[in-house]
Every structure is written in structure tokens, then in C-alpha cells.
Amino acid sequence: MAVFNDYARYYNLLYRDKDYAAEADFVLELLKQRGCAPRTILDLGCGTGRHAGEMARRGVQATGVDVSETMLTLGRESINTPAPVDFSAPPPELRQGDARAARLGKTFDAVVSLFHVMSYQNTEDDALAVLKTARAHLKPGGLFLFDFWHGPGVLRALPERRERNLEDGEARIRRVAVPEHRLSDNVVVVNYSVTLVKSDGTSSSLRESHSMRYWFLPELRYLARQAGFSVAGEGGWMHREPPALSDWNAWMVLRS
């Protein structure tokens, strides 16, 4: 996932409107409904730690793991900002590691992997490795919740070229996303072109390609069984009904 080493510079600005608080509430409620009100949680592929931070604000001791040291540095800077942060638990611990291979030597009440980390796993072997990482870090009966690109929804509304323009007091950013659909692999390669213009007139740009696997429920259920899980729930993202054709994003909860 080395692509994020450059992309991370723009990450928080691009996703400043993402409602991490509502997503954390949704995730914790799904876990609670299945008998898990976690006191400790591991966030695999935590990025800049925004979800982990929201968990800590809700009294959950959170640990985040991400492969990108640049993303983690941004997250640690945010956590350690001089402005007061209303954590009800200790601030999240953010650690460098690959979600496919990390082994922290301790277990958690729950594990989550959010914002399509599972779709960055382009092969069955990679996805199975993430599932095994989650399983290795769960207490008996613990839950693993992740989201992913939902195959039927992607095929119903195929990816299109998109452009996004944002600005704050310090910079303007323009991002163009051009998809390349590799139908035989169930993968969409999203080719990003990002330009940042600062208030002093200086600019920088980058190009990156992010390969995203869209998954179908039967194949994820099969991989879950291989990793020692049973399925505890499935639904469309940010709602509790089974994934529909209109759902590009979906979630799954697994029990160890």
C-alpha cells in the first residue's frame, strides 16, 4: 500500500467532510447488538486514525495499525495537537504494520477494518491474510467488522470519471479520478491525479493508482470460514438491512 505515502499529504483535506463520528456510532451499535460492547478495539488499516480517535472519544481503548508511516505521522500529530481532545479513554496508539501480517502479541474485544481496507486486498490470499490477522487478535467470541466494495452495487452502477475541488484557508486541491475496470479480476483501478495549490502560489501534484477489489458475499463467507470465523451479520453501509443492489458499500461482522 505504498501509494498512500504520497496520497496521505492530501488525505485529511479530501475527506474532511466524511462523518467519522456517525460511522463510529454505527459500528459500535452493530457490535453491541451482537453482544459486544468493546472496551478495547483494534483498527486494521487505520489511516490517519480518525475512526480510532472517535472510538477513544466513546471510551474505547483503540489501537490502530497502518502500513503507511506518513498517514500514521499525520494521525499522531492530530492526537498530540495542543488543542484539547475529549478522549474518554487513553488516546489511540497508532502503530506501523501490514494488516496482512501484523502480530501485536495481544488480543482485543473487537477488531474493525474500515473505509474499504478489505477492497485494497485484490486477491483471495491477501483478503484471507487480513482475516487471519483479525482472528489472531480477537479474544474468544470477539467480533471482526469490516466494510468493502459490494460487487452487485458496483456492477449495477459502474465507476465513472469524477472530479473534486476543495479548498481551505491554506490551499486549493483538485482531484480527478479515472477508473479502469478489470472485469475478469473483479478489480477497479482508480487512477488519481491530484493538484495542490497553496495560498502562497506554490503548487505540487501527484499521480497514483489504487486497485480496488469488489467482493461478493458468498466468497467472503467462504474466506471467513477458512480463517475460523462464523458470519454474525451483513448489511449495506450505514444501514442494517441486507445489502441491496443499490449499495456500493457493505459491511460484514464475523465472530471468532
KOLSELUM-973182 format. One record per atom (N, C-alpha, C): residue in three letters; x, y, z. Coordinates in steps of 0.2 Angstrom, whole numbers, plus 5000, padded with zeros to 4 digits. Layout:
BEGIN
ALAXYZ/...
//
This chain:
BEGIN
MET500449945000/MET500050005000/MET500450065000/ALA501050064997/ALA501550124997/ALA501250184993/VAL500650174989/VAL500350234986/VAL500150284991/PHE499950264997/PHE499750315002/PHE500350355005/ASN500950345003/ASN501450385006/ASN501450455003/ASP501250464997/ASP501150524993/ASP500450554995/TYR499950504993/TYR499250524994/TYR499050555001/ALA499450535006/ALA499250545013/ALA499350625014/ARG499750655010/ARG499850735011/ARG499150765010/TYR498750735006/TYR498150775004/TYR497550735008/TYR497650685011/TYR497050645013/TYR496550675018/ASN496750715023/ASN496350745028/ASN495950795025/LEU496250835020/LEU495850885017/LEU495350855012/LEU495550805008/LEU495050775004/LEU494450745007/TYR494550715013/TYR494050685017/TYR493750725023/ARG493850785023/ARG493650825029/ARG492950825030/ASP492550815025/ASP491850805026/ASP491550735028/LYS491950685028/LYS491750625030/LYS491550615037/ASP490950585039/ASP490750595045/ASP490950535049/TYR491550535052/TYR491850485056/TYR491550475062/ALA491250525065/ALA490850515071/ALA490250475071/ALA489850485065/ALA489250445064/ALA489450375062/GLU490050365059/GLU490250295057/GLU490450255063/ALA490850295068/ALA491050255074/ALA490450235078/ASP489850285078/ASP489250265082/ASP488950205079/PHE488950205072/PHE488650145068/PHE488950085070/VAL489650085069/VAL490050025071/VAL489949995078/LEU489950045083/LEU489950025090/LEU489249995091/GLU488750025088/GLU488049995089/GLU487949925086/LEU488249915080/LEU488249845077/LEU488549795081/LEU489149815084/LEU489449765088/LEU489049755095/LYS488749805098/LYS488349805104/LYS487749755102/GLN487449765097/GLN486849725095/GLN487049645095/ARG487649635094/ARG487949565094/ARG488249545100/GLY488149575105/GLY488349565112/GLY489049585114/CYS489349635110/CYS490049655111/CYS490049735112/ALA490149755118/ALA490249825119/ALA490949835121/PRO491349845116/PRO492149835117/PRO492449885122/ARG492849865126/ARG493249915130/ARG493949925126/THR494149875122/THR494749885118/THR494549865111/ILE494949895106/ILE494749885099/ILE495349895095/LEU495449855090/LEU496049865085/LEU495749885078/ASP496049935076/ASP495849965069/ASP496349945064/LEU496249895060/LEU496749875055/LEU496649925048/GLY497249955046/GLY497149995041/GLY496850065043/CYS497150095049/CYS496850145052/CYS496950215049/GLY497350215044/GLY497550285040/GLY497750335045/THR497450395045/THR497650445050/THR497350435057/GLY497050385058/GLY496750375065/GLY496150405066/ARG495750425061/ARG495150465063/ARG494550425066/HIS494450355064/HIS494050315067/HIS494250295074/ALA494850285075/ALA495150265081/ALA495050315086/GLY495150385084/GLY495050435088/GLY494350445091/GLU493850435086/GLU493150435088/GLU492950375093/MET493350315092/MET493250265097/MET493450285104/ALA494050315104/ALA494350345110/ALA493850395114/ARG493550435110/ARG493050485112/ARG492450455116/ARG492350395114/ARG491750355116/ARG491950305122/GLY492550315124/GLY492850275130/GLY493150205128/VAL493250195122/VAL493550135120/VAL494350145119/GLN494750095122/GLN495450105121/GLN495650075114/ALA495850115109/ALA495950095102/ALA496650095101/THR496850045097/THR497550035094/THR497450035086/GLY497850075083/GLY497750075075/GLY498450055072/VAL498350015067/VAL498949985063/VAL498850015056/ASP499350035053/ASP499350055046/ASP500050045043/VAL500050035036/VAL500650025033/VAL501050085031/SER500650145031/SER500950205029/SER501150245035/GLU501850255035/GLU502050295041/GLU501850365040/THR501850385034/THR501650455033/THR500950465036/MET500450425034/MET499750435037/MET499750425045/LEU500150385047/LEU500250375055/LEU500550445058/THR501050475054/THR501350535057/THR500750585057/LEU500350595052/LEU499850645052/LEU499350635058/GLY499150565059/GLY498750545064/GLY499050565071/ARG499650555072/ARG499950565079/ARG500050645080/GLU500150675075/GLU500150755075/GLU499450775077/SER498950745075/SER498250775076/SER498150755084/ILE498350695086/ILE498150675093/ILE498550715098/ASN499150735096/ASN499550775100/ASN499550845100/THR499050875096/THR498950945095/THR498850975101/PRO499051035102/PRO498951075108/PRO498251085110/ALA497851085105/ALA497151095107/ALA496851035111/PRO496451045115/PRO496150995119/PRO495750945115/VAL495850885117/VAL495450825113/VAL495050795119/ASP494450785117/ASP493950755123/ASP493950675122/PHE494550645123/PHE494550575124/PHE494350555131/SER493850505131/SER493650475137/SER494050405139/ALA494450385134/ALA494950335135/ALA495650365133/PRO496150325135/PRO496850345133/PRO496850365125/PRO497250415123/PRO497250425116/PRO497450365112/PRO497250355106/PRO497450295102/PRO498150285101/GLU498350225101/GLU499050205099/GLU499050185092/LEU499450225088/LEU499550215081/LEU500250175079/ARG500150125076/ARG500750085075/ARG500850065068/GLN501450065065/GLN501550045058/GLN501549965058/GLY501249945052/GLY501149875051/GLY500749855045/ASP500849805042/ASP500449775037/ASP499849735039/ALA499249755038/ALA498649725040/ALA498649645038/ARG499049625033/ARG499049555031/ARG499549515036/ALA499949555040/ALA500449515043/ALA500649535050/ALA500349595052/ALA500449625059/ALA500249575064/ARG500649565069/ARG500549525075/ARG500849565081/LEU500349595085/LEU500549635091/LEU500649605097/GLY500449535098/GLY500649505104/GLY500049515109/LYS499449535107/LYS498949545112/LYS498249545109/THR497749535113/THR497049525110/THR496649585112/PHE496049585108/PHE495649645109/PHE494849615109/ASP494449655112/ASP493749635112/ASP493449635105/ALA493649685100/ALA493449685094/ALA493949715089/VAL493949695083/VAL494349725078/VAL493949755072/VAL494149805069/VAL493749835064/VAL494349855058/SER494049855052/SER494449875046/SER493949915042/LEU494049985042/LEU493550025039/LEU493850065033/PHE493350095029/PHE493550135023/PHE493850095018/HIS493550035017/HIS493749995011/HIS494449965011/VAL494649955017/VAL495349925018/VAL495349855015/MET494749815015/MET494749745013/MET494749755005/SER494449805002/SER494449814995/SER495149824992/TYR495649854996/TYR496349854994/TYR496649794994/GLN496349744996/GLN496649674996/GLN496349644989/ASN496749644984/ASN496549624977/ASN496449554976/THR496749514980/THR496749434979/THR496449404985/GLU496249344984/GLU495949304990/GLU496449284995/ASP497049274993/ASP497649264998/ASP497749325002/ASP497749384999/ASP497849445003/ASP497249455008/ALA496649445006/ALA496049455010/ALA496049405016/LEU496249345014/LEU496249295019/LEU496749305024/ALA497349335022/ALA497849355027/ALA497649415032/VAL497249455029/VAL496949515034/VAL496449475039/LEU496049435036/LEU495549395041/LEU495949355046/LYS496449325044/LYS496849295049/LYS497249335054/THR497449395052/THR497649445057/THR497149465062/ALA496549475059/ALA496049495064/ALA495849445069/ARG495849375066/ARG495749325071/ARG496249315076/ALA496849325074/ALA497449315079/ALA497449375085/HIS497049425084/HIS497049475089/HIS496349485092/LEU495949435092/LEU495249435095/LEU495249385101/LYS494949415106/LYS494849365112/LYS494249315110/PRO494249265113/PRO493749215111/PRO493049245111/GLY492649235105/GLY492049255104/GLY492049335102/GLY492649365101/GLY492649435099/GLY492449435092/LEU492249505090/LEU491949515083/LEU492449555079/PHE492449545072/PHE492849575067/PHE492349605062/LEU492349675062/LEU491849715057/LEU492249745052/PHE492149735046/PHE492449775040/PHE491949795035/ASP492149845031/ASP491749865025/ASP492149845019/PHE491749855013/PHE492049835007/PHE491649865001/TRP491949864995/TRP491549874989/TRP491149814988/HIS490449824987/HIS489949774986/HIS489849764979/GLY490049704977/GLY490049684969/GLY489449704966/PRO488849674968/PRO488249694964/PRO488149764963/GLY488249804968/GLY488149884968/GLY488649914963/VAL489249884963/VAL489749914958/VAL489549904951/LEU489349834950/LEU489149814943/LEU488549854941/ARG488149874945/ARG487549904943/ARG487649974942/ALA488150004945/ALA488250074944/ALA489050084943/LEU489250074937/LEU489950064936/LEU490350134937/PRO490950124940/PRO491350184941/PRO491450234935/GLU491350294936/GLU491450344931/GLU492050394933/ARG492250434928/ARG492750484929/ARG492450534934/ARG492750554939/ARG492550604944/ARG493050664945/GLU492850724947/GLU493250774948/GLU493050804955/ARG493450824959/ARG493350854965/ARG493750914967/ASN493450974969/ASN493851034970/ASN493751054977/LEU494251064981/LEU494151084988/LEU494651144990/GLU494451174995/GLU494951224997/GLU494851245004/ASP495351265008/ASP495351295014/ASP495751355015/GLY495851385020/GLY496251445021/GLY496951445018/GLU497251385017/GLU497951375016/GLU498051345009/ALA497551315006/ALA497651284999/ALA497051264996/ARG497151254989/ARG496651234985/ARG496851164982/ILE496351114981/ILE496551054979/ILE496051024974/ARG496350994968/ARG495950974963/ARG496150894962/ARG495650854963/ARG495750784962/ARG495350754956/VAL495650724951/VAL495250694946/VAL495450614946/ALA494850574946/ALA494850504947/ALA494650474941/VAL495050434937/VAL494850404931/VAL494950324932/PRO494350294932/PRO494350214933/PRO494550174927/GLU494850124929/GLU495050074924/GLU494750004926/HIS494249974923/HIS493849914926/HIS494249854923/ARG494449814927/ARG494749744926/ARG494249694927/LEU493749684923/LEU493149644924/LEU493349574926/SER493849544923/SER494049474924/SER494349464931/ASP494549514934/ASP494849514941/ASP494449544947/ASN493849564945/ASN493349604950/ASN493749664953/VAL494149694949/VAL494549754951/VAL494449814947/VAL494349874951/VAL494349934948/VAL495049974950/VAL495449994945/VAL496050034946/VAL495850104945/VAL495850144951/VAL495650214951/VAL496350254950/ASN496350284944/ASN496950324943/ASN496850394945/TYR497250424950/TYR497150484953/TYR497650534951/SER497450594949/SER497850654948/SER497650704953/VAL498150724957/VAL497950774962/VAL498450834961/THR498150894962/THR498550954961/THR498350994967/LEU498851024971/LEU498851064977/LEU499151134975/VAL498751184976/VAL499051254975/VAL498951284982/LYS499551304985/LYS499551344992/LYS499351414991/SER499251444996/SER499051514996/SER499651564994/ASP500251534995/ASP500751574993/ASP500951574985/GLY500551534982/GLY500551524974/GLY500951464972/THR501351424977/THR501751364975/THR501251304974/SER501451264970/SER500951204969/SER501351144969/SER501051084970/SER501351014969/SER500750974966/SER500950914964/SER500550874961/SER500750804961/LEU500350754960/LEU500550684960/LEU500050644956/ARG500250584954/ARG499850534951/ARG499850464954/GLU499350434956/GLU499350374959/GLU498750324957/SER498850264957/SER498350214955/SER498250174961/HIS497550164963/HIS497350124968/HIS496950074966/SER497150014967/SER496749954964/SER496249924969/MET495649924968/MET495049914972/MET494749854970/ARG494649804974/ARG494349734973/ARG493649744976/TYR493149734971/TYR492449724974/TYR492249654975/TRP491949644981/TRP491849574984/TRP491149554984/PHE491049494983/PHE490349464983/PHE490249424990/LEU489649424993/LEU489549394999/LEU489749325000/PRO489549284995/PRO489749214996/PRO490549204996/GLU490949234992/GLU491649224993/GLU491949254999/LEU491649305002/LEU491949325009/LEU491749285014/ARG491149255014/ARG490949205018/ARG491349145018/TYR491549125012/TYR492049065012/TYR492649085015/LEU492949135013/LEU493649155016/LEU493549165024/ALA493049185026/ALA492949195033/ALA492949125037/ARG492649075034/ARG492649015037/ARG493348985037/GLN493748995031/GLN494448975031/GLN494849005037/ALA494649065039/ALA495049095044/ALA494849085051/GLY494249045052/GLY494049025058/GLY493449065061/PHE493149095057/PHE492549145059/PHE491949115057/SER491349135060/SER490649125058/SER490449195056/VAL489949195052/VAL489649265050/VAL489149285055/ALA489149345058/ALA488749365063/ALA488249425060/GLY488349445054/GLY487949495051/GLY488249525045/GLU487749555041/GLU487949585035/GLU487449635033/GLY487649695030/GLY487149745028/GLY487449795023/GLY487049845021/GLY487349895017/GLY487649945022/TRP488149985019/TRP488550035024/TRP488050085026/MET488050095033/MET487650145037/MET486950125037/HIS486750065036/HIS486050045037/HIS486149965039/ARG485549945042/ARG485649875045/ARG485249825040/GLU484949845035/GLU484649795030/GLU485149755026/PRO485049705024/PRO485449665019/PRO485649705013/PRO486249695011/PRO486549735005/PRO486049734999/ALA485949794997/ALA485449794991/ALA485849804985/LEU485549804979/LEU485849814973/LEU486149894972/SER485749934976/SER485950004976/SER486550014981/ASP486749974984/ASP487349984989/ASP488049964986/TRP488350024985/TRP489050014983/TRP489549984989/ASN489350004995/ASN489749985000/ASN489349945005/ALA489649895008/ALA489349855013/ALA489749835019/TRP489449805024/TRP489849785029/TRP489749715031/MET490149685035/MET490149615037/MET490449605044/VAL490049575049/VAL490349565055/VAL490449485056/LEU491049465058/LEU491249395059/LEU491349385067/ARG491149325069/ARG491349305076/ARG491849255076/SER492349265081/SER492949215081/SER492749155085/
//
